[in-house]
Structure formats: structure tokens, C-alpha cells
């Protein structure tokens, strides 16, 4: 059996608010400081947005490996795991919510890698490759 590799483009930030949109960058520094309701709302919006991207992806055969390549918006230095940790947590939870994997424990997700992909001022994002092992 050959393993599949699937790709999903994930956001670096989530916008919330009705009248005045606010960008919430998905970093570990921000995550730890968000009030519970704010954090919960951001995760709900993230799950809904990314869930739309997952509708065309078939259920995955586990175990899987996830590789996140971060395309940043400017030349400012940052820690890969600052963005990667929150992106990985939210994305894995979304995979479980949409029944793409049964759980996000170490039996199902056996590897997580963070990489720097470069600067993309027009389309900052995190590209996730999902490899079935």
C-alpha cells in the first residue's frame, strides 16, 4: 500500500468581531494570554474555517505525520514553535472534530515537524502536509 500525502493551507491569524474585525495571531505567546472566552471563540472560528477546507479530504489512515511550513508576512524573526504549537494543536483538534482521524494522540499522530518556508507578504500562511504512514 502506498502512502498518501495531502496538503492544507492554514491561517496565521483568525479574524473575529462583527463591526470591527480584530486579527488574532495564532502564537503561543498570545494563546497563553487570551481570556478563556476569547480563546474559545477563536478556536471555534478556526475550526469552522479550516473545517471547510477539510470537507474534500477523505478520512485518513493512521498513523500520520504532520509537517507545517510557515510562510511569514515580513522579515521579523520569530520562533517556529511559537506559531507551530498553536497551529498544530488547533489543526489536530479540527481533524478529530471532522472525523478525519479518530484521535490526536501519539498512536495516530506519530510525528510533527515545523519548518520555515520564507516570506510571503501577499499570502502569509502555514502549509501543512499530511502523510499517511
Backbone as JSON, one array per atom type, in Angstrom:
{
  "sequence": "XXXXXXXXXXXXXXXXXXXXXXXXXXXXXXXXXXXXXXXXXXXXXXXXXXXXXXXXXXXXXXXXXXXXXXXXXXXXXXXXXXXXXXXXXXXXXXXXXXXXXXXXXXXXXXXXXXXXXXXXXXXXXXXXXXXXX",
  "N": [[0.84, -1.18, 0.0], [0.59, 2.17, -0.89], [1.59, 5.27, 0.57], [-0.38, 8.15, 1.17], [-0.03, 11.67, 0.53], [-1.29, 14.63, 1.64], [-2.25, 18.08, 1.27], [-2.82, 21.1, 3.08], [-3.72, 24.47, 3.41], [-3.22, 26.64, 6.0], [-4.37, 29.26, 8.25], [-2.43, 32.07, 9.55], [-3.52, 33.76, 11.32], [-6.65, 34.56, 12.94], [-9.65, 36.22, 12.24], [-11.91, 38.01, 14.19], [-15.02, 39.38, 15.35], [-17.78, 41.54, 14.66], [-18.58, 44.19, 13.69], [-16.14, 45.59, 13.87], [-13.34, 44.18, 12.75], [-10.97, 42.07, 14.27], [-7.65, 41.0, 14.27], [-6.35, 37.99, 15.36], [-3.42, 36.73, 16.03], [-2.12, 33.5, 15.77], [-0.29, 32.58, 17.98], [1.83, 31.11, 20.46], [2.51, 32.82, 22.53], [0.39, 34.69, 22.46], [-1.79, 32.95, 22.82], [-1.5, 31.99, 25.45], [-2.16, 34.25, 26.84], [-4.74, 34.97, 26.19], [-8.03, 35.58, 27.28], [-10.35, 33.18, 28.57], [-12.89, 33.03, 27.21], [-12.37, 34.48, 24.87], [-10.31, 32.94, 23.75], [-11.71, 30.52, 23.36], [-13.65, 31.36, 21.49], [-12.01, 32.09, 19.32], [-10.93, 29.59, 18.68], [-13.25, 28.25, 17.89], [-13.98, 29.72, 15.58], [-11.7, 29.22, 14.02], [-11.89, 26.4, 13.74], [-14.28, 26.2, 12.25], [-13.54, 27.59, 9.88], [-11.26, 26.14, 8.92], [-12.39, 23.65, 8.83], [-14.04, 23.81, 6.59], [-12.13, 23.61, 4.59], [-11.39, 21.01, 4.9], [-13.46, 19.44, 4.0], [-13.32, 18.21, 1.5], [-11.33, 16.4, 1.81], [-10.53, 13.03, 2.21], [-11.27, 10.61, 4.85], [-8.54, 9.84, 6.96], [-5.97, 7.36, 6.94], [-4.5, 6.11, 9.75], [-1.31, 5.54, 11.3], [-0.33, 9.07, 11.12], [1.86, 11.62, 9.79], [2.66, 14.97, 10.4], [3.62, 17.91, 8.81], [4.49, 21.2, 9.12], [4.87, 24.08, 7.3], [5.92, 27.3, 7.57], [5.03, 30.33, 6.2], [5.95, 33.45, 6.45], [4.88, 36.88, 7.16], [6.63, 39.04, 7.07], [10.08, 40.18, 7.45], [10.73, 39.95, 10.08], [12.14, 38.29, 12.85], [11.17, 35.14, 14.3], [10.06, 32.53, 16.53], [9.82, 29.24, 15.43], [8.26, 27.29, 16.75], [6.55, 28.9, 18.2], [4.47, 29.79, 16.52], [3.93, 27.31, 15.39], [3.14, 25.49, 17.46], [0.54, 26.27, 18.33], [-0.82, 26.22, 15.88], [-0.58, 23.5, 15.25], [-1.9, 22.26, 17.44], [-4.57, 23.34, 17.23], [-5.17, 22.52, 14.59], [-4.95, 19.68, 14.66], [-6.96, 19.1, 16.53], [-9.12, 19.96, 15.01], [-9.04, 18.1, 12.9], [-9.84, 15.83, 14.3], [-12.4, 16.64, 15.19], [-13.78, 16.79, 12.75], [-13.82, 14.16, 12.06], [-11.64, 13.08, 10.62], [-9.42, 11.84, 11.58], [-9.23, 9.36, 14.19], [-8.33, 10.13, 16.77], [-6.07, 12.48, 18.32], [-3.81, 11.51, 19.54], [-0.58, 9.97, 20.37], [-0.61, 7.51, 19.11], [-1.91, 7.89, 16.74], [-1.0, 10.31, 15.58], [2.14, 10.49, 14.79], [4.36, 12.01, 14.27], [5.47, 15.37, 14.24], [6.45, 18.21, 12.54], [8.08, 21.35, 12.22], [8.76, 23.92, 9.91], [10.54, 26.62, 8.3], [9.33, 28.44, 5.62], [9.74, 30.75, 4.18], [9.32, 34.23, 3.2], [6.2, 35.69, 2.62], [4.52, 38.22, 1.73], [2.08, 38.77, 0.56], [0.46, 36.53, 0.96], [0.56, 35.32, 3.76], [0.93, 32.32, 5.6], [0.38, 28.94, 6.84], [1.5, 26.03, 5.56], [0.38, 22.81, 5.59], [1.47, 19.53, 5.38], [0.14, 16.36, 5.18], [0.97, 13.19, 5.9], [0.22, 9.89, 5.33], [1.23, 7.08, 7.07]],
  "CA": [[0.0, 0.0, 0.0], [1.36, 3.41, -0.93], [1.08, 6.28, 1.5], [-0.85, 9.41, 0.56], [0.36, 12.94, 1.13], [-2.3, 15.65, 1.37], [-1.8, 19.42, 1.65], [-3.85, 22.04, 3.51], [-3.18, 25.79, 3.73], [-3.81, 27.09, 7.26], [-4.15, 30.68, 8.52], [-1.55, 32.52, 10.63], [-4.35, 34.51, 12.27], [-8.11, 34.45, 12.82], [-10.34, 37.49, 12.44], [-13.18, 37.93, 14.91], [-15.71, 40.65, 15.51], [-18.82, 41.78, 13.66], [-18.39, 45.52, 13.08], [-14.71, 45.88, 13.78], [-12.59, 42.93, 12.71], [-9.71, 42.05, 15.01], [-6.79, 39.88, 13.92], [-5.75, 37.28, 16.49], [-2.34, 35.88, 15.53], [-2.14, 32.22, 16.48], [1.01, 32.31, 18.56], [1.79, 30.6, 21.83], [2.51, 33.99, 23.42], [-0.98, 35.22, 22.51], [-2.66, 31.89, 23.33], [-1.43, 31.91, 26.92], [-2.7, 35.49, 27.42], [-6.15, 35.18, 25.86], [-9.05, 35.23, 28.25], [-10.95, 31.9, 28.16], [-13.95, 33.2, 26.2], [-11.71, 34.9, 23.63], [-9.64, 31.75, 23.24], [-12.74, 29.59, 22.91], [-14.25, 31.91, 20.28], [-11.01, 31.98, 18.26], [-10.84, 28.19, 18.28], [-14.48, 27.93, 17.15], [-13.87, 30.32, 14.24], [-10.66, 28.45, 13.33], [-12.45, 25.09, 13.41], [-15.24, 26.38, 11.16], [-12.82, 27.96, 8.65], [-10.42, 25.04, 8.45], [-13.31, 22.55, 8.53], [-14.47, 23.96, 5.19], [-11.03, 23.13, 3.76], [-11.27, 19.56, 5.08], [-14.63, 18.7, 3.51], [-12.96, 17.41, 0.32], [-10.27, 15.45, 2.17], [-11.1, 11.78, 2.74], [-10.78, 10.19, 6.16], [-7.14, 9.45, 6.87], [-5.49, 6.13, 7.56], [-3.49, 6.45, 10.74], [-0.78, 6.8, 11.82], [0.02, 10.12, 10.17], [2.92, 12.57, 10.1], [2.26, 16.32, 10.02], [4.73, 18.83, 8.6], [3.99, 22.56, 8.98], [5.82, 25.03, 6.72], [5.4, 28.62, 7.88], [5.36, 31.42, 5.29], [5.71, 34.6, 7.32], [4.44, 38.1, 6.47], [7.7, 40.03, 6.98], [11.41, 39.65, 7.78], [10.91, 39.9, 11.53], [12.48, 36.96, 13.36], [10.18, 34.53, 15.19], [10.31, 31.13, 16.86], [8.93, 28.36, 14.67], [7.28, 26.62, 17.61], [5.59, 29.88, 18.7], [3.32, 29.63, 15.63], [3.68, 25.89, 15.12], [2.46, 24.79, 18.55], [-0.89, 26.59, 18.3], [-1.34, 25.7, 14.61], [-0.67, 22.05, 15.35], [-2.97, 21.93, 18.4], [-5.87, 23.66, 16.64], [-5.42, 21.71, 13.4], [-5.2, 18.29, 15.05], [-8.3, 19.06, 17.13], [-10.07, 20.09, 13.9], [-9.06, 16.79, 12.23], [-10.66, 14.92, 15.13], [-13.77, 17.15, 15.16], [-14.38, 16.45, 11.46], [-13.69, 12.71, 11.9], [-10.61, 12.71, 9.64], [-8.64, 10.87, 12.34], [-10.01, 9.01, 15.38], [-7.86, 10.87, 17.93], [-4.8, 13.11, 18.0], [-2.79, 11.01, 20.45], [0.64, 9.52, 19.71], [-0.87, 6.32, 18.28], [-2.44, 8.35, 15.46], [-0.11, 11.35, 15.05], [3.43, 9.99, 15.29], [5.43, 12.96, 14.01], [5.09, 16.74, 13.94], [7.65, 18.94, 12.14], [7.89, 22.75, 11.88], [9.79, 24.43, 9.01], [10.38, 27.98, 7.78], [9.21, 28.37, 4.17], [10.13, 32.0, 3.56], [8.48, 35.42, 3.4], [5.15, 35.89, 1.63], [3.76, 39.38, 2.19], [0.74, 38.73, -0.03], [-0.32, 35.4, 1.45], [1.2, 34.62, 4.87], [0.14, 31.11, 5.89], [1.08, 27.73, 7.24], [1.16, 24.9, 4.7], [0.5, 21.55, 6.32], [1.42, 18.3, 4.62], [-0.3, 15.23, 5.99], [1.44, 11.95, 5.27], [-0.21, 8.62, 5.94], [2.39, 6.18, 7.2]],
  "C": [[0.88, 1.25, 0.0], [0.73, 4.43, 0.02], [0.7, 7.54, 0.72], [-0.22, 10.58, 1.28], [-0.67, 13.97, 0.68], [-1.79, 17.0, 1.89], [-3.0, 20.3, 2.0], [-3.16, 23.36, 3.86], [-3.95, 26.35, 4.93], [-3.5, 28.56, 7.51], [-3.12, 30.92, 9.62], [-2.34, 33.27, 11.7], [-5.82, 34.25, 11.96], [-8.69, 35.83, 13.07], [-11.66, 37.24, 13.15], [-13.77, 39.32, 15.01], [-16.69, 40.87, 14.37], [-18.56, 43.1, 12.96], [-16.92, 45.82, 12.85], [-13.95, 44.56, 13.86], [-11.27, 43.08, 13.47], [-8.93, 40.81, 14.61], [-6.19, 39.3, 15.2], [-4.69, 36.34, 15.91], [-2.22, 34.65, 16.41], [-0.74, 31.86, 16.95], [0.84, 31.81, 19.99], [1.78, 31.74, 22.84], [1.11, 34.57, 23.56], [-1.92, 34.21, 23.17], [-2.67, 31.87, 24.86], [-2.05, 33.14, 27.59], [-4.17, 35.74, 27.11], [-7.03, 34.79, 27.04], [-9.8, 34.02, 27.71], [-11.99, 32.07, 27.06], [-13.37, 33.63, 24.85], [-11.06, 33.7, 22.97], [-10.64, 30.75, 22.66], [-13.38, 30.06, 21.6], [-13.28, 31.79, 19.1], [-10.93, 30.54, 17.76], [-12.09, 27.76, 17.5], [-14.42, 28.47, 15.72], [-12.84, 29.56, 13.42], [-11.22, 27.1, 12.86], [-13.43, 25.19, 12.25], [-14.54, 26.7, 9.84], [-12.04, 26.79, 8.09], [-11.28, 23.82, 8.13], [-13.82, 22.6, 7.1], [-13.4, 23.44, 4.23], [-10.92, 21.6, 3.8], [-12.4, 18.76, 4.45], [-14.3, 17.81, 2.32], [-11.86, 16.39, 0.6], [-10.92, 14.19, 2.74], [-10.59, 11.5, 4.16], [-9.4, 9.6, 5.99], [-6.89, 8.11, 7.52], [-4.38, 6.51, 8.51], [-2.53, 5.28, 10.89], [-0.44, 7.78, 10.71], [1.2, 10.93, 10.71], [2.47, 13.93, 9.59], [3.51, 17.19, 9.91], [4.15, 20.21, 8.29], [5.1, 23.46, 8.44], [5.22, 26.42, 6.85], [5.94, 29.65, 6.89], [4.95, 32.71, 6.0], [5.46, 35.87, 6.52], [5.53, 39.16, 6.33], [9.02, 39.38, 7.42], [11.69, 39.57, 9.29], [11.17, 38.46, 11.99], [11.38, 36.46, 14.3], [10.6, 33.09, 15.47], [9.32, 30.26, 16.1], [7.87, 27.72, 15.56], [6.28, 27.59, 18.23], [4.31, 29.84, 17.85], [2.94, 28.16, 15.5], [2.88, 25.18, 16.19], [0.95, 25.02, 18.51], [-1.52, 26.05, 17.02], [-1.54, 24.2, 14.69], [-1.8, 21.62, 16.28], [-4.35, 22.16, 17.78], [-6.18, 22.76, 15.45], [-5.71, 20.25, 13.75], [-6.58, 18.15, 15.69], [-9.37, 19.16, 16.05], [-10.16, 18.78, 13.11], [-9.93, 15.8, 12.99], [-12.13, 15.35, 15.07], [-14.49, 16.75, 13.88], [-14.17, 14.99, 11.07], [-12.71, 12.29, 10.8], [-9.61, 11.73, 10.26], [-9.41, 10.56, 13.61], [-9.62, 9.79, 16.63], [-6.52, 11.5, 17.55], [-3.7, 12.72, 18.99], [-1.6, 10.45, 19.66], [0.49, 8.21, 18.93], [-1.29, 6.73, 16.87], [-1.58, 9.42, 14.79], [1.28, 11.05, 15.63], [4.59, 10.96, 15.07], [4.84, 14.32, 13.69], [6.38, 17.52, 13.69], [7.25, 20.38, 11.8], [9.06, 23.21, 11.02], [9.48, 25.88, 8.65], [10.38, 27.89, 6.26], [9.63, 29.64, 3.46], [9.15, 33.11, 3.91], [7.46, 35.48, 2.27], [4.23, 37.0, 2.14], [2.31, 39.35, 1.72], [-0.15, 37.64, 0.58], [0.41, 34.66, 2.58], [0.32, 33.46, 5.32], [1.03, 30.03, 6.47], [0.59, 26.62, 6.32], [1.4, 23.63, 5.49], [0.46, 20.39, 5.33], [1.12, 17.16, 5.58], [0.12, 13.97, 5.26], [0.92, 10.75, 6.05], [0.99, 7.68, 5.95], [1.94, 4.73, 7.13]]
}
